[in-house]
Amino acid sequence: MYDVLIIGAGFAGLTLAYQLRKKSSDLRIAIVHDSSFPLDDISDKVGESFNEIGAVYFDQMLGLKEFMKERYPRKLGMRFFKINESSYQEMGYNNFTPNHAFHFERGKLENDLFDLVKDKVDFYLNHKYLDFETVDGEKHVHVLDRNDKSSRTLKAHWLVDAAGLKKLLARKFDLTHRLPLNHSSVWFRVGGGVNVDDFLPLTSDNPFTTENRSWSSIHLEGVGYWVWILRLSENVTSVGIIFDENMYEFQDLATWEKTKLWLRDNVRVLMDYLDEEQFPIMDFRILRRFATQSDYWVSDERWALVGDAYGIWDPYYSNGFDLIGMQNTILTELILAERAGQEIHQRIQGANRFISDVMRGFAATFTDFYSRKDRWYYICSKYNVDMAVYFPILATIVHNSLESMFVDEDPVFRDRVLFYLEEGGGIYFQLIHLLASDEFKNNGVDGYDYMPLNADTYHAFVPEMDIPYHEKERVFPILEKNCNLLWCVFHYLKSGRNYMDFIKNGAYFAITEQTDPERYRDNPDQLEADLFHSA
Ligand SMILES: Cc1cc2nc3c(=O)[nH]c(=O)nc-3n(C[C@H](O)[C@H](O)[C@H](O)COP(=O)(O)OP(=O)(O)OC[C@H]3O[C@@H](n4cnc5c(N)ncnc54)[C@H](O)[C@@H]3O)c2cc1C
């Protein structure tokens, strides 16, 4: 009888096993996985970049930052380009953000994670999960040994579906539904280091530095689509397209030959560059209409859905591993609390509320987003608005409060954190609404062709990391200030001013350094007069 049986040794399953074992040496853990290890470094999967929460998950929760630093290239934040007839516009970072985010060959990372856990949990490799039923409170899990086609039954208290897009348990319980996004993807890996400097060369008025530009998560923006370029190593680059099927025919990208033509029509500079370099094309993959979500992810019946088995909106910000990090961290606390004899019913409700709040945020982020990307100022504003809730609210909570919310039964603390998550979400919804309005569309602001972002802004948004449990209340003044910060952004944008000036002039820092920041909240004139000179 296992305490926890995980289906699927992908990213979510392997990290969950590692995290559980790190926190408890006597938990009986097994993973049922339908194939074997090692994988090829370039696997058939997608998801090759962390965002900040994923990065902090690897550092703070898993303790694997140093391990990752030795093995994978560090990501220089996100970098956005809009390519015009004979010029381009660019927004990105010159310096690394304080956390260590990475790009990685997915197969190599899963091989590494497997090596880290293989002697610490029981593996049933080449075993396929078939079904389960509950007998006297135990889960009887039926699996098929793919080697000799025999079947066997494993017993477990908790059952976790980490088997990805197959959504084994969500389908069994009829919980999964398609989201109102018609986004699909094609991607390929090339055997060479794609260097943006070669096809989007720096101009004399461009403030970006050369040597690291290519190590960002590159977004080439278009209406109804974007192209990612991720340097996975010196010699391998991942290139992919996410496109809205309401605007582009899937058939026009259904094969590698067609995708080449599509790229030639839509992103000619990239295709010309790839042709010229003659990099070998290592693979070509397709995933259609991937946006799905389940009604909830953790059940009182002691099963849970993590990662793609639960849901995905859109990979524009590499949020897949953020979601996995949050779910694994919460689930680890729930499993350990129950094992320690605690009642966890209310915490399960809190866990479902937390993740569904996060998914509501993603819904606002991505609904009707791609069709609006015709204007550079919109693209810049949207990214900065999204980050102005992601860092100050979500990342602040995840880095400081997520474990504390679930480690023991403190409904007052948990509800108060959820209050701020929802309060921040509420302001964010208003911001998104504003960005989508005619008022914003027709405000006549152009922004800047080259928009450098300050990586240190992270410290303004997240001034503390890893607040200890016994001081957990310290997060509330930060969240209060950060909600105020969001209101300042809202009123600044609403007044029709150039939001990029707000950012360039260091207003985020200046506001958070104020003892009485509320007075700037709906007073952009005052904000400019008092704070802009402090950049
Ligand atoms: C186009 C695209 C790009 C993306 N890019 C990013 C990105 O850059 N960054 C990011 O954070 N996220 C990204 N995501 C999201 C990311 O793909 C997911 O977060 C991540 O891959 C999910 O991992 P997982 O462990 O849930 O599933 P998987 O990695 O698919 O693992 C599931 C495992 O379960 C096994 N399995 C399946 N069925 C069974 C069975 N019956 N029995 C036993 N085992 C089984 C499979 O072999 C598999 O290895 C992207 C998503 C898309 C669609």
The ligand as an SDF file (V2000), in Angstrom:
LIG
                    3D

 53 58  0  0  0  0  0  0  0  0999 V2000
    2.8090   24.7750  -27.3070 C   0  0  0  0  0  0  0  0  0  0  0  0
    3.0950   24.7530  -25.8450 C   0  0  0  0  0  0  0  0  0  0  0  0
    4.2720   25.3270  -25.3560 C   0  0  0  0  0  0  0  0  0  0  0  0
    4.5360   25.3080  -23.9810 C   0  0  0  0  0  0  0  0  0  0  0  0
    5.6690   25.9080  -23.5120 N   0  0  0  0  0  0  0  0  0  0  0  0
    5.8600   25.9950  -22.1750 C   0  0  0  0  0  0  0  0  0  0  0  0
    7.0090   26.6460  -21.6400 C   0  0  0  0  0  0  0  0  0  0  0  0
    7.8770   27.1140  -22.3660 O   0  0  0  0  0  0  0  0  0  0  0  0
    7.1220   26.7250  -20.3020 N   0  0  0  0  0  0  0  0  0  0  0  0
    6.1800   26.2100  -19.4610 C   0  0  0  0  0  0  0  0  0  0  0  0
    6.3060   26.3550  -18.2410 O   0  0  0  0  0  0  0  0  0  0  0  0
    5.1260   25.5290  -19.9400 N   0  0  0  0  0  0  0  0  0  0  0  0
    4.9440   25.4130  -21.2620 C   0  0  0  0  0  0  0  0  0  0  0  0
    3.8590   24.7420  -21.7360 N   0  0  0  0  0  0  0  0  0  0  0  0
    3.0530   23.9900  -20.8020 C   0  0  0  0  0  0  0  0  0  0  0  0
    3.8620   22.6880  -20.5570 C   0  0  0  0  0  0  0  0  0  0  0  0
    3.8730   21.9360  -21.7230 O   0  0  0  0  0  0  0  0  0  0  0  0
    3.3070   21.8950  -19.4920 C   0  0  0  0  0  0  0  0  0  0  0  0
    3.2290   22.6670  -18.3240 O   0  0  0  0  0  0  0  0  0  0  0  0
    4.1590   20.6790  -19.1630 C   0  0  0  0  0  0  0  0  0  0  0  0
    4.6810   20.0620  -20.2940 O   0  0  0  0  0  0  0  0  0  0  0  0
    3.2600   19.7150  -18.4540 C   0  0  0  0  0  0  0  0  0  0  0  0
    4.0000   18.6560  -17.9700 O   0  0  0  0  0  0  0  0  0  0  0  0
    3.2580   17.4190  -17.3180 P   0  0  0  0  0  0  0  0  0  0  0  0
    4.2470   16.7440  -16.4630 O   0  0  0  0  0  0  0  0  0  0  0  0
    1.9510   17.8380  -16.7520 O   0  0  0  0  0  0  0  0  0  0  0  0
    2.8780   16.4680  -18.5490 O   0  0  0  0  0  0  0  0  0  0  0  0
    3.8600   15.5800  -19.4320 P   0  0  0  0  0  0  0  0  0  0  0  0
    5.2050   16.1540  -19.4720 O   0  0  0  0  0  0  0  0  0  0  0  0
    3.1380   15.3230  -20.7030 O   0  0  0  0  0  0  0  0  0  0  0  0
    4.0080   14.2090  -18.6160 O   0  0  0  0  0  0  0  0  0  0  0  0
    3.0130   13.2450  -18.5700 C   0  0  0  0  0  0  0  0  0  0  0  0
    3.6830   11.8750  -18.5700 C   0  0  0  0  0  0  0  0  0  0  0  0
    2.6880   10.8910  -18.2830 O   0  0  0  0  0  0  0  0  0  0  0  0
    2.9680    9.7240  -19.0280 C   0  0  0  0  0  0  0  0  0  0  0  0
    1.6850    9.0230  -19.2360 N   0  0  0  0  0  0  0  0  0  0  0  0
    0.6780    9.3860  -20.0600 C   0  0  0  0  0  0  0  0  0  0  0  0
   -0.3340    8.4930  -19.9750 N   0  0  0  0  0  0  0  0  0  0  0  0
    0.0410    7.5590  -19.0760 C   0  0  0  0  0  0  0  0  0  0  0  0
   -0.5840    6.3820  -18.5590 C   0  0  0  0  0  0  0  0  0  0  0  0
   -1.8060    5.9690  -18.9590 N   0  0  0  0  0  0  0  0  0  0  0  0
    0.0920    5.6510  -17.6430 N   0  0  0  0  0  0  0  0  0  0  0  0
    1.3290    6.0350  -17.2190 C   0  0  0  0  0  0  0  0  0  0  0  0
    1.9560    7.1300  -17.6790 N   0  0  0  0  0  0  0  0  0  0  0  0
    1.3220    7.8960  -18.5880 C   0  0  0  0  0  0  0  0  0  0  0  0
    3.5780   10.2320  -20.3390 C   0  0  0  0  0  0  0  0  0  0  0  0
    4.4990    9.3110  -20.8890 O   0  0  0  0  0  0  0  0  0  0  0  0
    4.2670   11.5220  -19.9210 C   0  0  0  0  0  0  0  0  0  0  0  0
    5.6670   11.3920  -19.7960 O   0  0  0  0  0  0  0  0  0  0  0  0
    3.6070   24.7090  -23.0970 C   0  0  0  0  0  0  0  0  0  0  0  0
    2.4340   24.1320  -23.5970 C   0  0  0  0  0  0  0  0  0  0  0  0
    2.1730   24.1580  -24.9540 C   0  0  0  0  0  0  0  0  0  0  0  0
    0.9030   23.5450  -25.4600 C   0  0  0  0  0  0  0  0  0  0  0  0
  1  2  1  0
  2  3  1  0
  2 52  2  0
  3  4  2  0
  4  5  1  0
  4 50  1  0
  5  6  2  0
  6  7  1  0
  6 13  1  0
  7  8  2  0
  7  9  1  0
  9 10  1  0
 10 11  2  0
 10 12  1  0
 12 13  2  0
 13 14  1  0
 14 15  1  0
 14 50  1  0
 15 16  1  0
 16 17  1  0
 16 18  1  0
 18 19  1  0
 18 20  1  0
 20 21  1  0
 20 22  1  0
 22 23  1  0
 23 24  1  0
 24 25  2  0
 24 26  1  0
 24 27  1  0
 27 28  1  0
 28 29  2  0
 28 30  1  0
 28 31  1  0
 31 32  1  0
 32 33  1  0
 33 34  1  0
 33 48  1  0
 34 35  1  0
 35 36  1  0
 35 46  1  0
 36 37  1  0
 36 45  1  0
 37 38  2  0
 38 39  1  0
 39 40  1  0
 39 45  2  0
 40 41  1  0
 40 42  2  0
 42 43  1  0
 43 44  2  0
 44 45  1  0
 46 47  1  0
 46 48  1  0
 48 49  1  0
 50 51  2  0
 51 52  1  0
 52 53  1  0
M  END
$$$$
